[in-house]
Amino acid sequence: MIHILFAALALGVCGDGSRSGATAALHDSCRDASMSLVQSQASRRGTVAAFLQLGPKPWEERYYYVGAHHKSGTELLRAVMRHAFDTLHAPSSCHYWKPGGKPTPASFITSTDHDAYCFDRLDIPIQWDHSANLQRFAAAKGAAALRELPIRGAHAVRKPKDMLISAYCYHHRGQEYGNGVAPWPEIMSMSPVQGLMALWPAMSGIIQDMLDFYTNTSSDEVFHMRFEEVTSSSQAFDEVVQRLFRFLFAPAVPESDLSRMWQAAKVEDLNSNPTYANAIASSDHANKDDCMQAAQESLLQLDPRVVQRLKDTQEQLGYSIENWPDALRS
Ligand SMILES: *[C@@H]1O[C@H](CO)[C@@H](O)[C@H](O)[C@H]1NC(C)=O
């Protein structure tokens, strides 16, 4: 039964070709598609791959740059994008970890080849940047331009004060021991005020990168995924992820396949069934509410210049500052 459905799909799709003046003879591309349908009929994902064989793949028509910043929703954006690229059977991706630096396990956006360093392999059109900045985006864009391709970016954005608080609670409990943004082991015994101030030098640079990226890229090139929005409810998650995928992949990928990609990404919805094995849960990135609350409450005790900067950058990123410091989203 399923087999028949797939065959019908293949014929329907190949039928498109005949509209553009092809003869009754089976196109090569159609024959290939049928072959591949036979090979992968057991898998729904195979349908997507077979469909895409008929036309250019999205990464043959566009470059993709996926960028995030420490504590801006990195795990979430990367996991959502990996579901998308894996569903499409993307061939490979590169990353912007320092040369010689080894990405942490699971830090990649395609399950197929993903170990190349982007600056060495600017020919790879699917790029993951865990610490996004304009210079790297410009490099990706330049590589795309050389091939006369446009670029599409996905970018994780979050309120700066919540990134700082989240960084404190995350490192305070010993996560990513040795990460240069925090003093080790001191951060683990610092009070919120001490810890937030100790993290400020590094986090302010990260926040500036995020703001520069937000300010100096255009909305037809980059989709900003706001952490507060995508985690606010299951409906919001669905809505944001659908808009994101459509922005990145339509019209090369048809709605039916976009919907399949979105279904695959649903496991990352933080508001959905908490027993889902999602990337955030398995990477231990969720912080304890009591730490987040205590840090939030000590925010106004920080150096007034830091408080002002957190407030200003929040506004410059397009957030309201009406009830500053507004309740955090952990
Ligand atoms: C990008 O935007 C910022 C504002 O955040 C601005 O001050 C800066 O000059 C811009 N940087 C570049 C490289 O264009």
The ligand as an ORCA input file, in Angstrom:
! r2SCAN-3c Opt
* xyz 0 1
  C      27.195     46.732     13.579
  O      26.229     47.274     14.456
  C      26.715     47.924     15.588
  C      25.593     48.206     16.532
  O      25.466     47.102     17.340
  C      27.542     49.098     15.160
  O      27.940     49.870     16.270
  C      28.724     48.585     14.392
  O      29.510     49.615     13.926
  C      28.347     47.656     13.256
  N      29.496     46.858     12.904
  C      29.846     46.589     11.659
  C      31.061     45.763     11.462
  O      29.228     46.995     10.708
*
